[in-house]
């Protein structure tokens, strides 16, 4: 299978937004996002994003289209993003079932109050109970 993982140019974010229609209506922001795409035979099959907040860097948007699941693309995308931005602390919100998956990349669960304010506010709808919303905040420290 011909898989290419690469960073997308902001002019290509329209492809991401189209794919993300299947993923909770997420949208890209050219000013603060870096997006990696997994292309299978030239078709955008999956993504991950690093979003620069005023007080931290958050990885999210790890999504693989249903037609391409089970091929290890999410793992390849997350590893490529860590290779790109992992020289600094990185935050993410994991669903409870994926805590172990993200743990393989060095992410560890943290208390909600440990999140930078602007990243924490993104999930304000959980009213301070992220676990009750099925979400676990996590952090990855850069290698020493």
N, C-alpha and C positions, 0 to 999 in steps of 0.2 A: 504494500500500500504506500502510495506516495504522499507523505505528510510533510508539510513545511510549517514551522512555527516561526513567526517573525512579528516585530513591532509594526503596528499599523500607523500610517500617516494620518493626521487628523482629517484629511480629505476622504479617507476611507471609513471614517466613523459611521457614515450612513449605512454601511454594510453591517456594522455592529448593532446599530439601533434596530435595524430590520430583524436581525437574528434575536435580539433581546425582546422582541415583541412576545416571544415564547417564554421569557424569563422575567416575570413580575413587572413588566413595563419599564425596566431600567433604561436610562439614556446616558449617552456619553456627554462629556463637557470638554471641549477642545482646550480650554484654558488650564485645566487642572488634572486631566487624565492622561495616562499612558496605557495603551491597550495592546495586548499580544493576541494574535489570532492563530488558530490551527487551521491550516488549509489542507483539505484532502482532495487531491486531483484538481486543485484550483478553486474549490468551493469552501467558503468559510464555514467550518464545522463547529468551532468552539472558540471561547475567549477567556481572558482574565484581564482585570484592570487594576492599576495602581492609581489611587486618587490622592492628590496632595491637598491635605487640609491645612489650615493655618498652624495647627499644633501637632501634626503627625501625618504619617503615611499609612493609608489603609488599602489592603488588597481585597477586592471583591469581584463580582462579575464572573466568577468561575462557572462557566456554563458550556455544556456540549449539547448540540442538537440531538434529539432523540435518535435520529437515524444513524448517528455516529458514536453512540454510547457503547461502552464495553471494550473500547480499543485502547484505553490508557491515555486518551488525549488530555483529560483533566490533570492527570499526574504530570504529563509533559509540560502543560501550560503553567502549572504552579511552579514547577522546578525552573522553567525558563524565566518566570517573573522573579523568583528568588535570586536567580543568577543576575538579573538586571538591577534589582533594587535592594537586595538583601544585605548591603553594606551598611544599612541603617536600621533602627528599630522599625518593625512593621506590625500593624494591627490588623485584625480581621474579626468578623462576626461569623462564627461557624454554626451551622445547624447541629443539634445534639448528635445525630448519627454520624456526622463527619469529623468529630473531634479527633478521633484516632488517625484519620487520613491526614489532617493538617499537622498532627503531632509528628508524623514521619518527616516533615519538613522543618521541624524545630519549633513549631508554635506550641505554646503552653497556655492553658486556661488562666485567666486573670479575673479578679473581681471587677464588676461593672464600674465601680468608682475609680478604678485605676486607668480607665480609658481617658484619652484626651477629650476635653469638653466637646469639641465640634464633632468628633467621631461618635461619642456617646449620644449626642443629640440626634444623630441620624436615626436612631431607634427609639426616640422619645415615646412613640406609641406604646411601648412596653411598660411605661410608667414605673421604671426602676426595677422591673422584674423580667429581665431578659430570659432567664431560664424558663419562666412561665410561658414565654413566647416561643420556646423551643430554640433559643439562641444562646450561644456561649461566646463571650468575648475572649479573644486570644491575642498573644503577643509573641513575636519572634525577635530575639536579640541578634545583632550581627555577630559573626564570629570574632573572637578576641585575637 
